[in-house]
Amino acid sequence: TQDGTNFVYLLISAERSSYDPGTGTIGKTTASTYALLYDGEETAIGGLYGTAETAKREGFPFLKDLPWWFFGLRYVFGYDRKEVTRNELVVLVKADIVPTLKSRIEEKEKQKTTREKIEERKEEFEQRMRKK
């Protein structure tokens, strides 16, 4: 709290990990930043990109899978396709400051006294109705 304004100073670290079962390696990308957020304010962290490449053989079933030395038919009836997918991880952070224990107890007491006042008024109303 500074000048009665509540805020949160954060060190934010985001990590994107991936596992390649073919080579047994783990790829890791990290991003870190500092943020000063007021109560209820949001921020976003981006820049964690990932790229996935897939190679696929397509064409006529069976004929596309013939060996290369079988009259070259695999090249006539099929083709290799390479697909590259790129994606980004975006992390959204929202700061919500939880009230102190003292203020929560005070709020509970206010609710209790309000409930008691409602009960008193209810009893007064019922007594008036009985008199009539």
C-alpha positions in Angstrom: 0.0 0.0 0.0 1.3 3.4 -1.0 -0.8 6.5 -0.4 -3.8 4.2 0.4 -3.6 2.5 -3.0 -3.3 -1.3 -2.9 -1.1 -2.9 -5.5 0.9 -6.1 -6.1 4.5 -6.2 -7.3 5.0 -9.5 -9.1 7.9 -11.5 -10.6 6.3 -13.6 -13.3 8.1 -16.5 -14.8 6.4 -18.6 -17.5 7.8 -21.8 -19.0 6.8 -23.9 -22.0 8.2 -27.4 -22.1 7.9 -30.1 -24.7 9.2 -33.7 -25.0 10.4 -35.3 -28.2 10.0 -39.1 -27.8 12.1 -39.8 -30.9 15.3 -38.2 -29.4 14.4 -38.2 -25.8 15.1 -34.5 -25.4 13.1 -31.9 -23.5 12.8 -28.5 -25.1 12.2 -25.6 -22.7 11.4 -21.9 -23.4 11.1 -19.4 -20.5 10.0 -15.8 -20.2 10.3 -13.7 -17.0 9.1 -10.2 -16.3 8.2 -7.9 -13.4 4.7 -6.4 -13.2 3.1 -3.8 -10.9 -0.7 -4.4 -10.8 -3.5 -2.7 -9.0 -6.3 -4.6 -7.3 -8.4 -6.2 -10.1 -6.0 -5.3 -12.9 -4.8 -7.8 -15.6 -1.8 -8.2 -17.7 -0.6 -10.7 -20.4 2.7 -12.3 -21.2 3.4 -13.6 -24.7 6.3 -14.5 -26.8 6.6 -18.2 -25.9 6.5 -19.7 -29.4 6.6 -23.3 -30.4 7.0 -24.9 -33.8 6.0 -28.5 -34.7 7.0 -30.1 -38.0 5.3 -33.2 -39.4 6.2 -35.2 -42.5 3.5 -37.3 -44.1 3.3 -39.5 -47.2 0.0 -39.2 -49.0 -1.6 -40.6 -52.2 -3.2 -43.8 -53.4 -3.2 -46.5 -50.7 -0.7 -49.3 -51.1 0.7 -47.8 -54.3 2.1 -44.8 -52.5 4.0 -47.1 -50.1 5.8 -49.2 -52.7 9.6 -49.3 -52.5 11.5 -46.8 -54.7 13.1 -49.5 -56.7 9.7 -51.0 -57.8 9.5 -49.2 -61.2 9.3 -45.8 -59.5 5.6 -46.2 -58.9 5.7 -44.7 -55.5 6.6 -41.3 -57.1 3.7 -41.5 -59.6 1.0 -42.5 -57.0 2.1 -40.6 -53.9 3.8 -37.5 -52.6 5.5 -36.3 -49.4 3.9 -33.5 -47.5 5.6 -31.4 -44.8 3.4 -29.4 -42.4 4.8 -26.8 -40.1 2.6 -25.6 -37.2 3.5 -22.6 -35.1 1.8 -21.6 -31.9 2.2 -19.1 -29.1 1.6 -19.5 -25.4 -0.1 -16.4 -23.8 -0.4 -16.2 -20.0 -3.0 -13.9 -18.5 -2.4 -12.8 -14.9 -5.0 -11.0 -12.7 -4.2 -9.4 -9.3 -7.0 -9.8 -6.7 -6.0 -8.5 -3.3 -7.6 -10.5 -0.5 -8.9 -8.5 2.4 -7.0 -8.7 5.6 -8.3 -10.9 8.4 -9.3 -7.9 10.5 -11.4 -6.4 7.7 -13.1 -9.8 7.0 -14.0 -10.2 10.7 -15.4 -6.6 10.8 -17.5 -7.4 7.7 -18.8 -10.6 9.3 -19.8 -8.6 12.4 -21.6 -6.1 10.2 -23.5 -8.9 8.6 -24.3 -10.4 12.0 -25.7 -7.0 13.3 -27.7 -6.5 10.1 -29.2 -10.0 10.5 -30.0 -9.3 14.1 -31.7 -6.0 13.2 -33.8 -7.8 10.5 -34.9 -10.4 13.1 -35.8 -7.6 15.6 -37.9 -5.8 12.9 -39.5 -9.1 12.0 -40.5 -9.7 15.6 -41.9 -6.2 15.9 -43.9 -6.6 12.8 -45.3 -9.9 14.0 -46.3 -8.4 17.3 -48.1 -5.6 15.5 -49.9 -8.0 13.4 -51.0 -10.1 16.4 -52.4 -6.9 18.1 -54.7 -6.2 15.2 
